[in-house]
Amino acid sequence: MDNTIVIFKYKLEVGIDNMLPAGKVLLVDSQNDELYIWIQHVLNTPYRDEYIIRGTGITDFTLDPFNNYDHVGSAKCGEYIWHVYCRPII
Protein backbone atom coordinates (compact mmCIF):
# COMPACT_ATOMS: atom_id res chain seq x y z
CA MET A 1 0.00 0.00 0.00
CA ASP A 2 1.20 3.50 -0.86
CA ASN A 3 2.00 5.41 2.37
CA THR A 4 1.74 8.84 0.74
CA ILE A 5 0.21 11.32 3.18
CA VAL A 6 -2.33 13.76 1.70
CA ILE A 7 -4.64 16.50 2.94
CA PHE A 8 -8.05 16.52 1.28
CA LYS A 9 -11.14 18.65 1.75
CA TYR A 10 -14.52 16.87 1.99
CA LYS A 11 -18.02 18.31 1.97
CA LEU A 12 -20.09 17.32 5.03
CA GLU A 13 -23.80 16.68 4.69
CA VAL A 14 -26.06 17.50 7.63
CA GLY A 15 -28.58 14.79 8.47
CA ILE A 16 -26.64 11.78 7.15
CA ASP A 17 -23.71 9.69 8.35
CA ASN A 18 -20.68 10.89 6.44
CA MET A 19 -18.22 8.03 5.77
CA LEU A 20 -14.79 9.49 5.03
CA PRO A 21 -11.16 8.31 5.06
CA ALA A 22 -9.74 7.70 8.52
CA GLY A 23 -7.11 10.21 9.50
CA LYS A 24 -6.33 13.36 11.45
CA VAL A 25 -8.92 16.14 11.28
CA LEU A 26 -7.14 19.43 10.61
CA LEU A 27 -10.08 21.81 10.23
CA VAL A 28 -13.87 22.05 10.16
CA ASP A 29 -15.08 25.23 8.43
CA SER A 30 -17.58 26.58 5.95
CA GLN A 31 -17.15 27.90 2.43
CA ASN A 32 -19.99 29.47 0.46
CA ASP A 33 -22.52 28.36 3.11
CA GLU A 34 -21.46 24.70 2.89
CA LEU A 35 -19.77 22.71 5.65
CA TYR A 36 -16.36 21.12 4.96
CA ILE A 37 -13.74 19.09 6.79
CA TRP A 38 -10.02 18.84 6.01
CA ILE A 39 -8.48 15.47 6.81
CA GLN A 40 -4.85 14.37 6.66
CA HIS A 41 -4.71 10.69 5.76
CA VAL A 42 -2.86 8.01 3.85
CA LEU A 43 -3.72 8.15 0.16
CA ASN A 44 -6.24 5.43 -0.79
CA THR A 45 -6.60 4.22 2.79
CA PRO A 46 -9.20 1.45 3.15
CA TYR A 47 -10.04 2.68 6.66
CA ARG A 48 -13.10 4.85 7.27
CA ASP A 49 -14.43 7.09 10.01
CA GLU A 50 -18.06 8.06 10.50
CA TYR A 51 -18.81 11.76 10.94
CA ILE A 52 -22.11 13.09 12.24
CA ILE A 53 -23.18 16.72 12.48
CA ARG A 54 -25.39 18.26 15.14
CA GLY A 55 -26.57 21.84 15.49
CA THR A 56 -26.41 23.98 18.60
CA GLY A 57 -29.59 23.64 20.65
CA ILE A 58 -30.98 20.71 18.69
CA THR A 59 -32.30 18.17 21.17
CA ASP A 60 -33.83 15.65 18.76
CA PHE A 61 -30.83 13.33 18.55
CA THR A 62 -31.43 10.04 16.80
CA LEU A 63 -27.93 9.04 17.91
CA ASP A 64 -26.20 10.05 21.14
CA PRO A 65 -23.10 11.87 19.83
CA PHE A 66 -21.31 11.43 23.14
CA ASN A 67 -21.47 7.63 22.97
CA ASN A 68 -18.25 6.48 21.22
CA TYR A 69 -17.94 9.74 19.25
CA ASP A 70 -15.26 12.41 19.65
CA HIS A 71 -15.89 16.08 18.93
CA VAL A 72 -13.51 17.09 16.12
CA GLY A 73 -14.64 20.62 15.38
CA SER A 74 -17.38 23.21 15.07
CA ALA A 75 -18.12 25.84 12.45
CA LYS A 76 -20.60 28.57 11.65
CA CYS A 77 -22.34 27.81 8.38
CA GLY A 78 -25.13 30.14 7.31
CA GLU A 79 -27.03 31.12 10.43
CA TYR A 80 -26.19 27.91 12.32
CA ILE A 81 -23.29 26.61 14.39
CA TRP A 82 -22.61 22.95 13.53
CA HIS A 83 -20.66 20.50 15.69
CA VAL A 84 -18.90 17.55 14.05
CA TYR A 85 -18.35 14.23 15.84
CA CYS A 86 -16.30 11.26 14.66
CA ARG A 87 -15.89 7.57 15.43
CA PRO A 88 -13.76 4.92 13.70
CA ILE A 89 -15.64 2.34 11.63
CA ILE A 90 -13.05 0.04 10.03
Rosetta silent file (secondary structure, phi, psi, omega in degrees, C-alpha in Angstrom):
SEQUENCE: MDNTIVIFKYKLEVGIDNMLPAGKVLLVDSQNDELYIWIQHVLNTPYRDEYIIRGTGITDFTLDPFNNYDHVGSAKCGEYIWHVYCRPII
SCORE:     score description
SCORE:     0.000 S_00000001
   1 L     0.000  138.700  177.731    0.000    0.000    0.000 S_00000001
   2 L   -69.265  127.376 -179.971    1.199    3.500   -0.855 S_00000001
   3 L   -97.748   22.282  178.652    2.000    5.413    2.368 S_00000001
   4 L   -64.404  128.356  178.954    1.736    8.844    0.742 S_00000001
   5 E   -92.652  131.500 -179.671    0.206   11.323    3.183 S_00000001
   6 E  -129.319  162.646  170.604   -2.326   13.756    1.701 S_00000001
   7 E  -122.930  119.439  179.418   -4.644   16.496    2.936 S_00000001
   8 E  -123.083  151.543  175.959   -8.053   16.522    1.276 S_00000001
   9 E  -101.465  134.421  179.352  -11.144   18.648    1.754 S_00000001
  10 E  -127.792  139.810  175.532  -14.516   16.871    1.991 S_00000001
  11 E   -78.577  134.305  176.534  -18.019   18.306    1.973 S_00000001
  12 L  -100.538  136.922  178.033  -20.091   17.318    5.026 S_00000001
  13 L  -106.144  125.458  176.918  -23.803   16.677    4.686 S_00000001
  14 L   -74.501  137.375  175.526  -26.060   17.499    7.630 S_00000001
  15 L    94.041   -2.835  175.947  -28.581   14.785    8.471 S_00000001
  16 L  -130.743  164.172  172.302  -26.644   11.782    7.152 S_00000001
  17 L   -83.010  121.058  179.980  -23.715    9.690    8.351 S_00000001
  18 E   -93.672  116.509  179.150  -20.680   10.895    6.435 S_00000001
  19 E   -99.678  112.986 -174.317  -18.218    8.031    5.775 S_00000001
  20 E  -130.904  165.204  179.555  -14.785    9.490    5.035 S_00000001
  21 E   -57.227  139.885  177.054  -11.159    8.311    5.061 S_00000001
  22 L   -71.130  136.494  179.093   -9.735    7.697    8.525 S_00000001
  23 L   176.885 -160.057 -178.861   -7.105   10.215    9.504 S_00000001
  24 E   -98.769  121.799  177.266   -6.331   13.357   11.450 S_00000001
  25 E   -74.582  124.659  179.843   -8.915   16.142   11.279 S_00000001
  26 E   -98.491  -32.981 -175.175   -7.138   19.432   10.614 S_00000001
  27 E  -162.568  142.742  166.919  -10.081   21.806   10.234 S_00000001
  28 E  -120.444  125.572 -176.748  -13.868   22.054   10.161 S_00000001
  29 E  -157.726  174.493  177.118  -15.084   25.226    8.432 S_00000001
  30 E  -117.039  151.291  173.782  -17.584   26.579    5.949 S_00000001
  31 E  -140.245  127.841  179.153  -17.152   27.903    2.431 S_00000001
  32 L    51.431   44.372  178.789  -19.985   29.469    0.458 S_00000001
  33 L    60.427   30.281  172.430  -22.518   28.359    3.108 S_00000001
  34 E  -128.303  144.631 -175.623  -21.462   24.698    2.893 S_00000001
  35 E   -90.584  132.801 -178.553  -19.767   22.706    5.648 S_00000001
  36 E  -132.558  158.512  175.131  -16.360   21.119    4.961 S_00000001
  37 E  -133.103  139.311  176.232  -13.742   19.089    6.790 S_00000001
  38 E  -107.261  124.855 -176.683  -10.020   18.839    6.015 S_00000001
  39 E  -125.410  131.624  172.219   -8.484   15.465    6.808 S_00000001
  40 E   -93.340  123.668 -177.603   -4.851   14.374    6.664 S_00000001
  41 E  -153.505  169.852  175.650   -4.712   10.686    5.757 S_00000001
  42 E   -73.890  132.492  179.714   -2.861    8.009    3.851 S_00000001
  43 L   -57.126  133.033  178.649   -3.720    8.149    0.157 S_00000001
  44 L    60.846   29.170  177.633   -6.237    5.429   -0.790 S_00000001
  45 L   -62.197  139.075  176.695   -6.602    4.222    2.789 S_00000001
  46 L   -81.779   -9.959 -175.939   -9.202    1.453    3.154 S_00000001
  47 L   -82.439  145.231 -177.135  -10.044    2.680    6.661 S_00000001
  48 E  -130.852  149.506  171.472  -13.098    4.849    7.275 S_00000001
  49 E  -118.855  150.224  176.712  -14.428    7.091   10.011 S_00000001
  50 E  -101.833  129.466  178.087  -18.059    8.059   10.501 S_00000001
  51 E  -116.060  131.361  174.395  -18.813   11.760   10.937 S_00000001
  52 E  -121.553  152.532 -176.642  -22.108   13.086   12.240 S_00000001
  53 E  -122.780  133.579  177.089  -23.175   16.721   12.481 S_00000001
  54 E  -131.435  144.153  179.656  -25.391   18.258   15.142 S_00000001
  55 E   -92.604  153.331  176.396  -26.569   21.840   15.488 S_00000001
  56 L   -59.865  131.474  175.577  -26.408   23.982   18.604 S_00000001
  57 L    81.934   -4.692  178.887  -29.589   23.638   20.654 S_00000001
  58 L   -79.746  122.253 -176.575  -30.977   20.713   18.685 S_00000001
  59 L  -106.677   -4.560 -179.038  -32.299   18.174   21.173 S_00000001
  60 L   -89.093   70.078 -179.976  -33.830   15.650   18.758 S_00000001
  61 L   -84.234  126.659  172.487  -30.832   13.332   18.550 S_00000001
  62 L   -87.078  -11.668  179.368  -31.433   10.036   16.797 S_00000001
  63 L  -143.735  128.384  179.514  -27.928    9.045   17.906 S_00000001
  64 L   -69.865  108.775 -175.497  -26.197   10.045   21.139 S_00000001
  65 L   -69.972  -10.747 -178.804  -23.100   11.871   19.831 S_00000001
  66 L   -96.042    1.642  179.127  -21.309   11.431   23.139 S_00000001
  67 L  -100.262   97.943 -179.896  -21.465    7.627   22.974 S_00000001
  68 L    72.181   14.018  175.884  -18.255    6.483   21.218 S_00000001
  69 L  -115.680  144.574  174.862  -17.938    9.736   19.250 S_00000001
  70 E  -110.692  137.910  175.051  -15.257   12.413   19.646 S_00000001
  71 E   -71.909  126.711 -178.436  -15.885   16.079   18.930 S_00000001
  72 E  -115.386   -6.772  177.683  -13.506   17.089   16.120 S_00000001
  73 E   162.607  163.225  177.553  -14.637   20.623   15.377 S_00000001
  74 E  -137.498  153.588  179.666  -17.376   23.213   15.065 S_00000001
  75 E  -155.388  148.229  173.055  -18.117   25.842   12.447 S_00000001
  76 E   -85.717  127.034  179.370  -20.600   28.572   11.648 S_00000001
  77 E  -137.545  113.747 -172.454  -22.335   27.814    8.377 S_00000001
  78 L    67.277 -130.837 -179.819  -25.125   30.141    7.311 S_00000001
  79 L   -96.419    4.131 -175.200  -27.031   31.120   10.432 S_00000001
  80 E  -111.014  154.631  168.437  -26.194   27.905   12.320 S_00000001
  81 E  -105.867  123.138 -178.607  -23.286   26.606   14.387 S_00000001
  82 E  -109.213  142.667 -179.289  -22.614   22.954   13.535 S_00000001
  83 E  -118.326  129.256 -174.004  -20.665   20.503   15.691 S_00000001
  84 E  -108.625  131.237  179.589  -18.902   17.553   14.054 S_00000001
  85 E  -121.509  149.695 -174.795  -18.346   14.229   15.842 S_00000001
  86 E  -135.749  146.604  168.584  -16.300   11.257   14.665 S_00000001
  87 E  -145.587  144.668  178.690  -15.893    7.566   15.434 S_00000001
  88 E   -69.872  144.060  179.860  -13.757    4.922   13.697 S_00000001
  89 L  -109.847  -55.800 -176.657  -15.637    2.339   11.630 S_00000001
  90 L  -121.910    0.000    0.000  -13.047    0.044   10.030 S_00000001
